Amino acid sequence: MAEKGVAIVTGGTRGIGLEITKALIAEGYAVAAIYHGNEEAAQKCEADTGAKTFKIDVCDFEACQKGAQEIAAQLGPVKVLVNNAGITRDGTLHKMAADNWHAVIETNLNSCFNMCRAVINDMRGSGFGRIINISSINGQKGQFGQTNYSAAKAGMLGFTKALALENAAKGITVNAICPGYIATDMTASMNQDVLDNIIRQIPTARMGKPEEIADIVCFLASDKAAFINGSTITANGGQYMAS
């Protein structure tokens, strides 16, 4: 078993999730990186980082239960859970297909319930746990064309606070991170004019780096953050300053 135990990262083979996987491994965790569809990215993640990848549909409650049991059997008790999996299906509400609403809610929000429910009893039994939910600036301020995404990411923040209250006495902390616009493969594929307009709205005049989000995850997972619970940490370069 790794020095610090086992960490699960959903959506852990690409983008911000991949950087979180790398950072937690560097901190001494054995990381189970969960993915759903991209086999090539999963294989590359294993080869490049040494993480163990698990193909799990985080929208499926039973699959999450079974997957968490498999991870614990192979790697050991889960100490850290990072709920990072997320998708977008953008469109204004008056044109939004019901499938696009449900897909985003299920992947971005329901997955938090599914994964937390799969590990919370073991964390309570051991008297320790770190749950870190990756929300979004758009869950705080809303975003045109993202009623589904904004609702899911805002829901994660309420979920975080309630779960923190329920489990604080058991040595478990539950916190959320709200990244702003982060430089990933997804944003790199956007039109340059759109990117330039976004950057003009960011006081630091640049997009964030995936590593900067990963560093916050590592801090929240550490003993140094033991008194931080039910909190939302914004990392958006000053684009949106929530009180």
C-alpha positions, 0 to 999 in steps of 0.5 A: 500500500502507498504511504498515505493510502488510497485516493479515488479520482473520478474523471482521473485520466484526462484534463484537470483530473489527470493532473490531480492523479499525478499530484496525489501520486507525487504526494504518496497516494495510490491512485485509482483513476476512474474513467468511462469511455476513453480507453486510450487515455486510460492506458496512457494515464496508467503508463505515464503515472503508475495509477491504476485505472478503473472503468466505472459508470459514475452515473450508475449507483450499483456500478459505483458500489461494486467499483469502490469495493474492487478498488479497496480489495486491490489497493486498500482502504480509500482515504481520499475521494475526488469527485471530478467527473463532469460533462457539458451539454450546452444550450439555452433552456428553451431549446434544451433536450431533456436528455441533455439536462439529465445527462449533465445532472447525472454525470456531474451531480448524481455521481457525487452521491453515488461515489460518496455513498460507496465510500462513506461508511468505510471512512466513518468506520476508520475515523478518517476521510477526505472528500473533495468535490470539483465544482465550477465558477459557473455553479457560483455565478451561472452561465448563459447556455448552461442551466444544466451545468450551473445547476449541477455544479451549484448542487455540488456546493450544497451537497458538500456543506450538508455532507460535511456537517453529517461527518465532521465528528467522524474525522471526515472533511468534505470541501469543494473547489470552484475552478474558473477557466483552466487551460486544458485540451477542451479549452484549447479546442475553443475558438481563439476569439472566444478564448481571448474574450474570456481572458479579458474578463480575468483580472490575472489576464490568463487562464488557470493551470490544471496543476494549480487545481491539483495543488489545492486538492493535495492541500485539502487532502492533507493534515494541514487542512484538517480544520477546513470543512464544508468550505468552497475554495474559488480558483478563478484568477479573480474573475468572480469573487464570491463572499 
